Amino acid sequence: MRIYLIGYMGSGKTTLGRELASKLRFSFLDLDKYLEKKYFKTIPQIFEEEGEAAFRLKEQACLHEVSEFEDVVVATGGGAPCFFDNMDVMNRTGYCVFLDVDSEELASRLMESKTERPLIKGKSPDELMDFIDKMMEKRRPYYERASYIVSGTNITPEEILVRIEFEHG
């Protein structure tokens, strides 16, 4: 069994993914970290040295690899669902869950985050809100192709499990 968590940066994919994996006694895998280990470069390095197109191809290859892993919760990068056949792969090989968190909450979390995120570096709160809204407008059609959508600001692992159980039977 595989559970893929998708959503915008700050939606809680990594935090919830770890908690969910622990509850299920599954492995947890952060797709970005997996990619960095596989290619011995950070994502910003890949972007800088090879460009986004090369990064997206590497990301797709990694997703195809992890789609064969057993009993794993995978947190994807925020953009992963928007390229190639990535959504089809996730929906076909596991439970794909979109963590739908509103823009205000995302902005608040990202402003407080200690993680360095090149896409939003140096943005004021207003610029960040505007940026998130524009990105979500582009990404939402991909995200909404997930088999399951869980919305809210305090999503719990239990909510995800209940949704999967309820809809899957």
TAZITA-V610004 format. One record per residue. SS is DSSP state (helix for helix, strand for strand, loop for the rest). PHI is phi in whole degrees, 0 to 359 (NA if undefined). PSI is psi in whole degrees, 0 to 359 (NA if undefined). Layout:
((SS;PHI;PSI) (SS;PHI;PSI))
This chain:
((loop;NA;142) (strand;229;139) (strand;237;125) (strand;254;129) (strand;254;124) (strand;237;160) (loop;152;175) (loop;288;158) (loop;302;138) (loop;91;358) (loop;282;349) (loop;103;17) (helix;303;314) (helix;288;311) (helix;299;308) (helix;294;323) (helix;300;316) (helix;298;315) (helix;296;317) (helix;295;315) (helix;299;318) (helix;298;313) (helix;300;320) (helix;272;352) (loop;60;42) (loop;256;170) (strand;279;153) (strand;249;137) (strand;224;125) (strand;265;116) (helix;301;322) (helix;296;316) (helix;294;320) (helix;301;315) (helix;297;316) (helix;298;319) (helix;293;318) (helix;296;320) (helix;258;2) (loop;55;36) (loop;213;151) (loop;282;160) (helix;299;315) (helix;303;323) (helix;296;316) (helix;298;314) (helix;303;313) (helix;292;315) (helix;277;327) (helix;239;345) (loop;91;166) (helix;295;322) (helix;302;316) (helix;294;319) (helix;301;314) (helix;297;325) (helix;294;318) (helix;296;318) (helix;299;316) (helix;298;315) (helix;300;316) (helix;295;319) (helix;299;317) (helix;299;322) (helix;296;309) (helix;289;343) (loop;291;353) (loop;256;355) (loop;289;152) (loop;255;149) (loop;47;65) (strand;221;144) (strand;253;124) (strand;247;123) (strand;264;119) (loop;270;165) (loop;290;156) (loop;301;328) (loop;270;346) (helix;308;317) (helix;294;345) (helix;267;7) (loop;230;149) (loop;51;222) (loop;260;20) (helix;303;316) (helix;295;319) (helix;299;316) (helix;300;313) (helix;294;316) (helix;292;328) (helix;282;327) (helix;254;1) (loop;186;195) (strand;264;115) (strand;259;120) (strand;241;121) (strand;270;118) (strand;273;101) (strand;265;99) (loop;246;136) (loop;292;158) (helix;303;320) (helix;297;316) (helix;293;319) (helix;300;313) (helix;300;316) (helix;299;313) (helix;297;317) (helix;290;327) (helix;293;327) (helix;272;345) (loop;295;142) (loop;270;348) (loop;288;134) (loop;281;124) (loop;235;103) (helix;306;324) (helix;297;333) (helix;242;6) (loop;303;132) (loop;78;6) (loop;277;141) (loop;285;166) (helix;305;318) (helix;293;317) (helix;297;322) (helix;295;314) (helix;302;314) (helix;298;316) (helix;297;313) (helix;299;313) (helix;301;316) (helix;295;316) (helix;294;318) (helix;295;326) (helix;300;320) (helix;286;320) (helix;273;332) (helix;308;317) (helix;301;328) (helix;285;311) (helix;303;321) (loop;287;356) (loop;278;356) (loop;299;150) (loop;295;331) (strand;225;139) (strand;236;125) (strand;240;120) (strand;250;153) (loop;140;178) (loop;257;344) (loop;232;59) (loop;292;137) (loop;246;159) (helix;303;324) (helix;298;319) (helix;300;319) (helix;295;314) (helix;296;318) (helix;298;317) (helix;298;314) (helix;296;314) (helix;298;313) (helix;297;312) (helix;280;333) (helix;271;332) (loop;88;NA))
